[in-house]
Amino acid sequence: MLLKSKDSDALIKVIDVEALINPQDPMVSGQVQNGEEEQDPEEFTKAELLFPSGEALPLCWFDADYKLNISRA
C-alpha cells in the first residue's frame, strides 16, 4: 500500500499493512519511493502519513476506543 508523507509529499510503500490498521501500534514500517532503487526500510509514525489523495488515515487505525471518543464529542 502506498501512502504519502505529510512533511515531504514523498510516497511511502507500507511494508506491514497489519501494523498500519492496528490501533495499538503507533508506528509502521515503510520504504520511501525515490527513483528506481529500492530504499532501506524506515519507521514512520501514522500521524505523519496520508493517503496519496491527501485524505487523512481513518481514526480507527489510531485509536482503539474511537467510537467512545466520538460519542463524547
C-alpha distances in whole Angstrom, upper triangle without the diagonal:
4,7,10,13,16,19,18,15,14,10,8,6,5,8,9,7,11,12,10,12,15,17,19,17,17,15,12,11,9,11,12,12,15,17,17,18,15,15,16,14,15,15,14,15,13,16,15,12,12,9,10,13,15,15,15,13,15,18,17,14,17,20,22,25,23,26,29,28,27,31,32,32
4,7,10,13,15,14,12,10,6,5,5,6,9,11,10,14,14,11,14,17,19,21,18,17,15,12,12,9,9,10,9,13,15,16,16,14,14,15,14,14,14,13,15,13,15,13,10,9,7,7,11,12,13,13,12,15,18,18,16,18,21,23,26,24,27,29,28,28,31,33,31
4,7,10,12,12,9,8,6,5,7,7,11,12,11,14,14,11,13,16,17,19,17,15,13,11,12,9,10,10,10,13,16,18,18,16,15,16,14,14,13,11,12,10,12,10,6,6,5,5,9,9,10,10,9,13,15,17,14,15,19,21,24,22,25,27,26,25,29,30,29
4,6,9,8,6,6,5,6,9,10,14,15,14,18,16,13,16,18,19,21,18,16,15,13,13,11,11,9,10,12,15,17,18,17,15,17,15,14,14,11,12,11,11,8,6,5,6,5,8,8,10,10,10,14,17,18,16,17,20,23,25,23,26,28,26,26,30,31,29
4,5,6,5,5,6,7,10,11,15,16,16,19,17,14,17,19,19,21,18,15,13,12,13,11,11,9,11,13,16,19,19,17,15,16,14,12,12,9,10,10,9,6,5,6,9,9,11,10,12,11,12,15,17,19,16,16,20,23,25,23,26,28,26,26,30,30,28
4,6,6,8,10,11,14,15,18,19,19,21,19,16,18,20,19,21,19,16,15,15,16,14,15,13,14,16,19,22,22,21,19,20,18,16,15,11,11,10,9,5,6,6,10,10,11,8,10,10,11,15,16,19,17,16,19,23,25,22,25,27,25,24,28,28,26
4,6,8,11,12,16,17,20,21,21,24,21,19,21,23,22,23,21,17,16,16,17,15,15,13,15,15,18,22,22,21,18,19,18,15,15,12,12,12,11,7,9,10,13,13,15,12,14,13,15,19,20,22,20,19,22,26,27,25,29,30,27,27,31,31,29
4,5,9,10,14,16,19,21,21,24,22,20,22,24,24,26,23,20,18,17,17,15,14,10,12,12,15,18,19,18,16,17,17,15,15,13,14,14,14,10,10,11,13,12,14,12,15,15,17,21,22,24,22,21,25,28,30,28,31,33,30,30,34,34,32
4,6,9,13,15,18,20,20,23,21,19,21,24,24,25,23,20,18,17,17,14,13,10,11,11,14,17,18,18,16,18,17,16,16,14,15,14,14,10,9,9,10,9,11,9,13,13,15,19,21,23,21,21,24,27,29,27,30,32,30,29,33,34,31
4,6,10,12,15,18,18,21,20,18,21,23,23,25,22,20,17,15,15,12,10,7,7,8,11,14,15,14,12,14,14,13,14,12,14,14,15,11,10,10,11,9,12,12,15,15,16,20,22,24,21,21,25,28,30,28,31,34,31,31,35,35,34
4,7,9,13,15,15,19,18,15,18,21,22,24,21,19,16,14,13,10,8,6,5,8,11,13,14,13,12,14,13,13,14,12,14,14,15,12,9,10,9,7,11,11,14,14,15,18,21,22,19,20,24,26,29,27,30,32,31,30,34,35,33
4,6,9,12,12,15,14,12,15,18,19,21,17,16,13,10,9,6,5,5,6,9,12,14,14,11,10,11,10,10,11,9,12,11,13,11,8,10,10,9,13,13,15,14,14,17,19,20,17,18,22,24,27,25,28,31,29,29,33,34,32
4,6,9,10,13,13,11,15,17,19,20,17,17,14,10,9,5,5,6,7,10,13,13,13,10,10,11,9,10,11,11,13,13,16,14,11,12,11,11,15,15,16,16,15,18,20,20,17,19,22,24,27,26,29,31,30,30,34,35,34
4,6,6,10,9,8,11,13,16,17,14,14,11,7,6,4,7,9,10,14,17,17,16,13,12,12,9,10,10,9,12,11,14,13,10,12,11,12,16,16,16,15,13,16,18,18,14,16,19,21,24,23,26,28,27,28,31,32,32
4,6,9,9,9,12,14,16,17,14,15,12,8,6,5,7,11,12,16,18,17,16,12,12,11,8,10,10,11,13,13,17,16,14,15,15,16,19,20,20,19,16,18,20,19,16,18,21,22,25,25,28,30,29,30,33,34,34
4,5,6,7,9,10,13,14,11,13,10,7,6,8,11,14,16,19,21,21,20,16,15,14,11,11,11,11,13,12,16,16,14,16,16,17,20,21,20,18,15,17,18,17,13,15,18,18,22,22,25,27,27,27,30,32,32
4,5,5,6,9,12,13,11,13,11,8,9,10,13,15,17,20,23,22,22,18,18,17,14,14,13,13,13,12,15,16,13,14,13,16,18,19,18,16,13,14,16,14,11,13,16,16,20,20,22,25,24,25,28,29,29
4,5,5,6,10,11,9,12,11,9,10,12,16,18,20,24,26,26,25,21,21,19,16,16,14,14,14,13,16,17,15,17,16,19,21,21,20,18,14,14,15,13,10,13,15,14,18,18,20,23,23,24,26,28,29
4,6,5,8,8,6,8,7,6,8,11,14,17,19,23,26,26,25,21,20,18,14,14,11,11,11,10,13,15,13,15,16,19,21,21,19,17,13,14,14,12,9,11,13,13,17,17,20,22,22,23,26,27,27
4,6,8,10,7,8,8,6,9,10,14,16,18,21,24,25,24,21,19,18,15,14,11,10,10,7,11,12,10,12,12,15,17,17,15,13,10,10,12,10,7,9,12,13,16,16,19,21,20,21,24,25,25
4,6,9,8,10,10,9,12,14,17,19,21,24,27,28,27,24,23,22,18,17,15,14,12,10,13,15,13,13,13,17,18,18,16,13,10,9,10,8,5,8,10,10,14,13,16,18,18,19,21,23,23
4,5,6,8,10,10,13,15,19,21,23,27,30,30,29,26,24,23,19,18,15,14,13,10,13,16,15,16,17,20,22,21,19,16,12,11,11,8,6,7,9,8,12,13,15,17,17,18,21,22,23
4,5,7,10,11,15,17,21,22,25,28,31,32,31,28,26,25,21,19,16,14,12,10,12,15,14,16,17,21,22,20,18,15,11,10,9,6,5,4,5,5,9,9,13,14,14,15,18,19,20
4,6,9,11,15,18,21,23,26,29,32,33,32,28,26,24,21,19,15,15,12,11,13,16,16,18,20,23,25,23,21,18,15,14,12,10,8,7,7,7,10,12,15,16,16,18,20,21,22
4,6,8,11,14,18,20,23,26,29,30,28,25,23,21,17,15,12,11,9,9,11,14,14,16,18,21,23,22,20,17,14,14,13,12,9,8,9,10,14,14,18,19,18,20,23,23,24
4,7,11,13,17,18,21,24,28,29,27,24,22,20,16,14,10,9,6,6,8,10,11,14,16,20,22,20,18,15,12,13,12,12,9,7,9,11,14,14,18,19,18,20,23,23,23
4,7,10,13,15,18,21,24,25,24,21,18,16,12,10,6,5,4,6,9,10,10,14,16,18,21,19,19,16,13,15,14,14,11,10,13,15,18,18,21,23,21,23,26,26,26
4,6,10,12,15,18,21,22,21,17,15,14,10,8,6,5,6,7,10,11,10,13,14,16,19,18,18,15,13,15,15,15,11,11,15,16,20,19,23,25,23,24,28,28,28
4,7,10,13,16,19,19,18,14,12,10,6,6,5,6,9,10,13,13,12,14,16,17,20,20,20,18,16,18,19,18,15,15,19,20,23,23,26,28,27,28,32,32,32
4,7,9,12,15,16,14,11,9,8,5,5,6,7,10,11,14,12,11,13,14,15,18,18,19,17,15,18,20,20,16,17,21,22,26,25,28,30,29,30,33,34,33
4,6,9,12,12,11,8,6,6,5,6,9,9,13,14,16,14,13,15,15,15,19,19,20,19,18,21,23,23,20,20,24,26,29,28,31,34,32,33,36,37,36
4,6,9,11,10,8,6,8,8,8,10,10,14,14,16,13,12,14,14,13,17,17,19,19,18,21,23,24,21,21,25,27,30,29,32,35,33,33,37,37,36
4,6,8,8,7,7,10,10,12,14,14,17,17,19,16,14,15,14,13,16,17,19,20,19,23,25,26,23,24,28,30,33,31,34,37,35,35,39,40,38
4,7,7,8,7,11,12,13,16,16,19,20,21,18,16,17,17,15,18,19,22,22,22,26,28,29,26,27,31,33,36,34,37,40,38,38,41,42,41
4,6,8,9,13,15,16,19,20,23,23,25,21,20,20,20,17,20,21,24,25,25,29,31,32,29,30,34,36,39,37,40,43,41,41,45,46,44
4,7,9,13,15,17,21,21,24,25,27,24,22,22,21,19,22,24,26,27,27,30,33,33,30,32,35,37,40,39,42,44,43,43,46,47,46
4,6,10,12,15,19,20,23,24,26,23,22,23,22,21,24,25,27,28,27,30,33,33,30,31,35,36,40,39,42,44,42,43,46,47,46
4,7,9,12,15,17,20,21,24,21,20,21,21,19,23,24,26,26,25,28,30,30,27,28,32,33,36,36,39,41,40,40,44,45,44
4,6,9,12,14,18,19,21,19,18,20,20,19,23,23,25,24,23,27,28,29,25,26,30,31,35,34,37,39,38,38,42,43,42
4,7,10,13,16,18,21,18,18,20,21,21,24,24,26,25,24,27,28,28,24,25,28,30,33,33,36,38,37,38,41,42,41
4,7,10,13,15,18,16,15,18,19,19,23,23,24,22,21,23,25,25,21,21,25,26,30,29,33,34,33,34,38,38,38
4,6,10,12,15,13,13,16,18,18,22,21,22,20,19,22,23,23,19,19,22,24,28,27,31,32,31,32,35,36,35
4,7,10,12,11,11,15,17,18,22,20,21,18,17,19,20,20,16,16,19,21,24,24,27,29,27,29,32,32,32
4,6,8,7,8,11,14,16,19,17,17,15,14,16,17,18,14,13,17,19,22,21,25,26,25,26,29,29,29
4,5,6,7,11,14,16,18,16,16,13,12,14,14,15,12,10,13,16,19,18,22,23,21,22,26,26,25
4,5,5,8,11,14,16,14,13,10,8,10,10,12,8,7,11,14,17,15,19,21,19,20,23,24,23
4,6,8,12,14,16,13,12,9,8,11,10,12,10,8,11,15,17,15,19,20,18,18,22,22,21
4,7,11,12,14,12,12,10,10,13,13,16,13,12,15,18,20,19,22,24,21,22,25,25,24
4,7,9,11,9,9,8,7,11,12,14,12,12,15,18,20,18,22,24,22,22,25,26,24
4,6,8,6,6,5,6,10,12,14,12,13,16,19,21,18,21,24,21,21,25,26,24
4,5,5,5,6,7,10,13,15,13,14,18,20,22,20,22,25,23,22,26,27,25
4,5,7,9,10,14,17,19,17,18,22,24,26,23,26,29,27,26,29,31,29
4,6,9,11,13,17,19,18,19,22,25,26,23,25,28,26,24,28,29,27
4,6,9,12,15,18,16,17,20,23,24,21,24,26,24,22,26,27,25
4,7,9,12,14,14,15,17,20,21,18,20,23,21,19,23,24,22
4,6,8,11,11,11,14,17,18,15,17,20,18,16,20,21,19
4,6,9,7,8,11,14,16,13,16,18,17,16,19,21,19
4,5,6,8,9,11,13,10,12,15,14,13,16,18,17
4,5,5,6,9,10,7,9,12,10,10,13,15,14
4,5,5,6,8,6,8,11,11,11,14,16,16
4,6,7,10,9,12,14,14,14,17,19,19
4,7,9,8,12,13,12,13,16,17,17
4,5,5,9,10,9,11,14,14,15
4,6,8,9,10,12,14,15,16
4,6,5,6,9,10,11,13
4,5,5,6,9,10,11
4,5,5,6,9,10
4,5,5,6,9
4,6,5,7
4,5,5
4,6
4
